[in-house]
Amino acid sequence: MNFLNISKKLSYGFLFLLPFFFIPNSIVSPVMNQKALILVFIILAFASFAVAAFKNKENSINLKLSGKIILGFLLSVAISLFVSGYVFQGYWGYSMQSDSLFCFILFSSLFFLFSNIFDTKDRENAYKSFSIGAFTLALIYLFQIFLGSKLQLQTVLPANAESSIIFSSALIFSIYYIFKNFEFKKSKKVKLVIASFSSIVFVVALYLMGIKFGWILAAIGAFFIFWKGMQKREFDFNYPEPFISFLLVLFFLINFLLPLNDFPILKPFAYSEPVMTYGQSFDVIKKSFDSPQKLIFGSGPASFPYNYSLHKGEAFGASEEVPTHPNGGFFLILNDFGLLGSLLFLSLFIVFVWKAISYMMKEPEGDRDKDELLFISSVLIFFLAIFFYRFSFIITSLLFVFLGLYFSGERKILLEGAKNNVYKVFLGVFSLVLILNLYFFVQYQAEYNYQTFSMLSSKDSKYKEIFSEEQSLEKAIELLENSSKLFSNADYSVYLSKAYLSKAVYYYDIYSNAGDDTKGEDAKKTAFNYVSKAENYAKEATSLNARNFFVWENLGMVYEDIEKIDSSKAGEAIRAYEKAAALAPFNYEIYALHGRKLEKDGNKTEALKFYKKSLALNPDFIELETVINSLEKNN
């Protein structure tokens, strides 16, 4: 049994399926499903590859310049993770992605597997598998656009920059495949028709998405195909391959430059994602470099929302939304991993630009050069996607996949005899690490319970027709408790504190109405028991994510309600609001809450100061302006 071939076939299936996991097809987010798919693939492919490696008498590993830079970048990421002290928080800051170390292992594994499993002969088939999957996804997108509403089908594919990046990279392969089979022989006509049809589908999908970024990526990829055609025809422009490919480059560039989103026929489908400007992103990151350690190694994963809240200033207005990422993945690398990580990443990009220029300047030779520019262009497309688009899990995964495929064709250093034992030890340790990462599926179950709770508590929840209000609360607590037991997460703790506080208020109302009889005393004890649980979970959230102002704001609001039941907690809400304000000094809502608490305590003079500070940060807060006028009039 050829275990290496099994790894290759698993890789083909994985690359075909990966684009489909971009679809929000379950209660859990697409990113969690993407991680699950990648982890399952890595475990299966790595197992079969490890068996093949242990059976072979010799194995190989790539240690050329580019490979060393990749290893250096991954090492710098690992250092930043551990130095920051926030290893288990996500690159993006989303609570459901609080697994940076896990993501780091996945990216490293993808690079290792695809650089070792494939060789020059097979890597084109890997790209083909990915393109077929993306083509099927594009067909689904077009189907939902043109027939979805008529058939009353639920929209399954969001039109955003991620999907346009996937489609543009697959489009490049389709065009490459057309020119590869350009000789109009009978045996190649079917391949030409299929590749041409898929190219048309991708182009139509890009038109309907209305995202310019996809067109410029397609233009860059098409330019490499044009140059390959020029080399093949010895720079004679009269041949059809260079001429047609040059027209395609112009076509994609024109679409990039035209204001397509303003065309009446395309305007209804156009999509744009709200993002910060590059200047705003850099300003926040620059202010966060307040120590040599942060300058060199960065603030660590999930720190951009914290840095934004602390350093955003008044330039962002009164928006309550805290972005989880800056404008561009490179800025996130700079923020999270500092100058060391960002310079290594930039060096890797420069090396690939240099490789592209070098291969364009030399004559093609050997099997490797047949698809060399294709893989250089695909790697550059994903690099550019990370530079100019937000840091996306699926796009970053594809970058490491294509980096691996590119390196799969390079000459490798053989590890023979005793040295091969070192290689086997490495495989054994890596296998153990992957097995430990099966813990991810525990987190997956926790997130599934949490998202079910979110559906239960939404205004349009179908459960509201099934359960009474008390039953819904009990069900919500059950789901959140299960999530919290499986995986520690600040969001789970925040909503558990709110749920238990609701229960406490419910039983305290029973006590208030029943008086001091036995029933009333039992209700009072139950109320205080739930108050204690609410406080503990609110405090737990602050320990799980101490840099997040929201958990401190929640703690303050919880203490406000607890004070109504337990007067011994007086003053705790104010201290929590002060901590929240220290983490987010330009958040108007915190000052409004702080002022409201002071007003309740009878300190109207101090309350006015906080109200005015809140209004200065958000002049459109009309309700607060009315409160201020009323207080000033009465004082």
LUMLUM-738025 format. One record per residue (C-alpha): x, y, z. Coordinates in steps of 0.5 Angstrom, whole numbers, plus 500, padded with zeros to 3 digits. Layout:
% residues N
XYZ/...
% end
This chain:
% residues 635
500500500/503507498/502511504/504517500/499517495/494516500/496523503/496526496/489524495/487526502/490533500/486533493/480532497/481537502/483543497/476541493/472542500/476548503/472553499/465550501/467551508/467559507/459558507/456559513/452552513/451551521/450554527/457555528/461560525/465558518/471559521/470554526/468549521/474551517/479549523/475543524/476541517/483543517/485539523/481533521/485533514/492534518/491529522/489524517/494526512/500527517/498520519/499516513/505521511/508519518/508512516/511513509/517516512/518511517/518506512/523510508/530509509/531516507/527523507/528530506/527537508/528544505/533548508/534554503/533561504/526562503/524556507/529559513/525565513/518562513/521558519/524564522/517567521/514562525/519562530/518569531/510568532/511563537/516567541/511573541/505568543/509566549/512573551/505577551/502572556/496571551/497564548/490562548/487568545/486569537/489573532/483576530/480578537/474574536/472570543/470564539/477564536/481564542/486559540/492563537/497557539/492552535/492556529/500557529/500549529/495549523/499554519/505550520/502543519/499546512/506548510/510542512/505537509/504540502/512542502/513534503/507530500/508533493/513534488/513538481/509533477/503533482/503540485/499542479/493537480/493540488/492547485/486544480/483541486/482547489/480551483/474545482/472547489/472554488/468553481/463549484/462555490/462560484/456556481/452556487/453563488/450565481/445560482/443564489/443570485/439569479/434563482/435563490/429569491/424565486/425559489/425562496/432559498/436561504/442565502/448561503/454565500/456572503/459576497/465579500/473580499/474573501/470570496/473574491/480572493/478565492/475566485/480570482/486565484/482560481/480564475/488564474/489557474/483556469/486561464/493557465/489551464/487554457/493556455/497550457/492546452/491551447/493547441/486545438/487538438/481533439/483530445/484537448/478540446/474538452/479541457/479547453/471548453/471546461/477551463/473557458/467556462/469556469/473562467/467565465/463563471/469566475/469573471/461573472/461572479/467577480/462582476/456581481/460582487/463588485/469588489/475591486/480587489/479581486/480584479/487587481/489580483/486577477/490582473/497580477/496573475/494574468/500578467/505572469/501567464/502573459/509573460/510565460/506565453/511571451/517566453/514560450/513564443/520567444/517574445/513574438/507578440/504575433/502568436/495567440/497566447/501572448/496576445/490574448/493573455/495581454/488582452/486579459/491583463/488589460/481587461/482585468/485592469/480596466/475592471/479594477/479602474/472602472/467604477/463598476/459599483/455605480/453601474/445600475/445593473/451591478/449596483/444592487/449586488/455591490/458589497/463593501/466592508/467597513/474598515/479603518/483607514/491605513/493611517/488610523/490603523/498605523/496611528/493606533/499601533/504606533/501608540/501601542/509600542/510603549/516599551/522595547/519589548/512591544/516594539/520588538/515582539/509586539/503586543/501579542/495576539/488579540/491585542/488590537/481591540/485593546/490597543/484600539/480602545/486605549/489609543/483610538/483618541/477622538/478621531/474615530/468619533/463616538/462609534/461603539/464598535/471595536/474593530/477586531/483587526/486593523/486595515/490590512/493583515/500586515/498591520/495586524/502582524/506588526/501589532/501582534/508580533/512587532/518589528/521582528/515578525/513583520/520584518/521577517/514576513/516582509/522579507/519573505/514577500/521581498/524574496/518572492/518578488/525577487/524570485/518572480/523577477/528572476/524567473/521572468/528574466/531567465/529562460/525556462/528550463/526543466/519540468/519545474/519551470/513549466/509551472/514555476/510562475/504559476/505558483/509564484/503568482/499564486/503565492/504573491/496573490/495571497/501575500/497581497/491579500/494579507/497586505/491589503/485585506/484584513/487578516/483572514/483565517/482561510/486566506/492565511/491558511/491558503/498562503/501557507/498551503/501555496/507556500/508549501/506547494/511552491/517549496/515542494/518542487/525545490/531541491/531538498/537536503/537528504/537526511/540519511/542513516/543516523/540523521/534520519/532518526/532525528/527526522/523520525/523523532/521530529/515526526/513523533/513529537/509533531/504527531/503528539/502535538/497534533/493529538/493534543/490539539/484534538/482539544/479543539/473539538/471540545/472548544/467547538/462543542/462549547/461554541/456550538/452550545/453558546/451559539/445555540/444560546/444566542/439563537/435562544/435569546/434573540/428577539/426572533/427566536/423560535/424558542/420563545/413560542/415553545/418555552/415560557/420566559/422562565/423556561/427559556/432562562/433555565/435553558/439558556/443557563/444550561/447551555/452556557/454552563/455546559/459551554/463554560/465547563/468545556/472551555/473557559/471564555/469571557/463571553/460565556/462568563/459575561/452572559/452567565/452573570/447576566/442570566/444568574/442576575/435575572/434569576/436573582/431579581/426574579/426570586/428577590/421579587/418573590/421575597/419582596/411580595/411574600/414578606/418574612/414568611/417561610/416562602/419569602/425567606/427561602/426566596/431571599/436565600/435563593/436570590/442571594/445564592/444567584/447573586/453570588/453566582/452572578/458576581/463570581/461569573/462577572/469577576/471570572/470574565/475579567/480574569/479571563/480577558/482583563/484587557/477587554/473594557/467590556/467585561/469590566/463594564/459588564/461587572/459594573/452593571/452587574/454590581/449596580/443590580/446586585/446592590/439593590/439586593/445586597/447593600/454590602/457591595/456598594/462602591/464596587/460598580/464605581/470601581/469597575/467603571/473606573/477600570/473600564/474607563/482606564/482601558/477605553/478612555/474614549/468610550/462615551/458609554/462608560/462615562/454615561/454609566/458611571/454618571/448614572/450610578/453617581/446620580/443614583/447614589/445622590/452625587/449629582/454634581/459628580/454625575/454631571/461631570/461624567/455626563/458632560/464628558/460622555/456628551/463631549/465624546/458623543/455630541/449626538/447623544/440627545/437623550/443624555/443632553/436632556/438629562/444634563/439639562/434637567/440636572/442643571/435646572/434642578/441644581/
% end
